[in-house]
Amino acid sequence: MKAVGVLCLAASASAFMPAAPLAGVRSSSAMTMSAAPESRRAVLQTVFTAAAVAAVAIPELAFADGAVSEATVQRAKGIYGDKVLSLAGAVKAGNFEAVAAEKNAITLLASGGFGMSSKADKKQAQALKNAIFAAIDTKNAAALQSAYGDLIKLAKIPASTGSGGDTQGYSSDYDWKARTAKGTIYVR
């Protein structure tokens, strides 16, 4: 928005600058005076029209919240869900520092691990995330275990296939499971 304002100021300032005389052409002041208001008016009209279009178009960019699809939900549950699942021992032991170190994973799971069709689940996940952070701040182990357990139940995170086995977890490097515990490749 600042850039649009600067452009508007520059355009309006250039509208009031005197026109450079053409080489070898003499102009009368009457001709310059009669042509100047029309050109200034046209420039100002163009500037204000552009500013109005920009003012209408730019706020639309702020509403872009990203695509929410089954694939993005699976990605959030797969990547960040594994990190949150790995905190089970730390939660049980009351290790608040280890849980606090994975604050971002908890936040990303709560915000991205639920689709648009489950707005109530997403709202509940945000409340559980806030309860986990409050329990960390107050050093309340019972509240931490309760909120963490409820978040794990709500998210329905699939178990990791880290043991390997004879499964193929991904088929290309662009799959979200590549380079994670869920992305095992069985090679004979």
Buried (B, 14 or more C-beta within 10 A) or exposed (E): EEEBEEBBEEBBEEBEEEEEEEEEEEEEEEEEEEEBEEEBEEBBEEBEEBBEEBEEEEEEEEEEEEEBEEEBBBBBBBBBBBBBBBBEEBBEEBBBEBBBEBEEBBBBBBBBBBBEEBEEBBEBBBBBBEBBBEBBEEEBBEBBBBBBBBBBEBBEBEEBBEEEEEEEBBEEEEBBBBEBBBBBEEEE
